[in-house]
Amino acid sequence: MRIKSIQTALFRSPLKTPFKTALRAVYDLEDIVVIIECKNGLFGYGEGAPTAVITGETLGTMSEAIKYISRFLIGLNIDTDFDEIINIIHSKLLHNTTAKSALEIAIYDLISKYRKKPLYALLGGVETTFRTDITISLNDIDKMVSDSLDAVNLGYDMLKIKLGNDAKKDIERVVEIYNALPKNILLRLDANQGWNKEEAVEIMQTIENLGIFPELLEQPVIADDTDGLRYIKNKIKTPILADEAVFSLSQAKHILETESADFLNIKLAKCGGISEALKIAKLAQDHSIKCMMGCMLEGPIGIVASLHVVSAVSNTINMIDLDAVSLLSNKPKNCSAVFNESQITLSENGGLGITY
Ligand SMILES: [Mg+2]
């Protein structure tokens, strides 16, 4: 199954409402779809959304990076040269993790199509139905409360509350949302690096002293401040989830060895794709640490690929934050996975279940 050509296309979709965090505001999704054609007529699809403030990539750098790596892949056989192909994707260019992930996803799509199995089954997974949380964007308190109520009415019972632009207001946000919701709703807080460590401890101790115990606090401080993460972890009851602090396997190792976080957030766009995500999950399993599978604001191919990985390592990745498709105005076409708000079911077709 030799690679004949590798193309990229732009995928654009309006959002239902603007997506806002402490780092950015997004009004339309724009990402890159990778299309690999093999000489046997099979097509594979991958996808990635550049997130300049997190991975340093843009649409332009992604398509150039994919073009650059692709020249080393043309003519290779996905069935017999699989390991070499994955190695080339990761060794010919530094960084550019979302571009690498998009390429890798298309390769995994092809190998599992070729073997006539859904990707999750090829990777050893069994589960096909998953529940995701939904993100509540960072806005004025009233808007965040009404968005939270809307999400609960749609059937979500896990909310990812975006915080991080104003310590005093952030406490009010959590308290007002908590008071407005039924008590069975799980709250995940994500400050997206917006606090310093002292502020984070003060905010969380205030919340905890009010009897509010979120499931976790995600990335309160700047990405490279793992000492800060550990400082906070040792002073509050709420578990810490490392997100922007963990891109690579070696960063994951550092966080686990220094016990700087309770959980790791794995995203294909941060680690460079499925092969690295599986390695990080294995490492976390060896340390008895649970992981979240997260996403960028991306399209259905990236989300579906992430869920195939979750299925493969569901004993370690037991928290799912893959809500990006629910935030799009249009229901995904060409995708046989079923997206029903909080519930997503993978297709049993070969590959990822993407058809164009
Ligand atoms: Mg996050």
Boltz pocket constraint, residues with backbone or C-beta under 6 A from the ligand:
constraints:
  - pocket:
      binder: B
      contacts: [[A, 190], [A, 192], [A, 218], [A, 219], [A, 243], [A, 244]]
      max_distance: 6.0
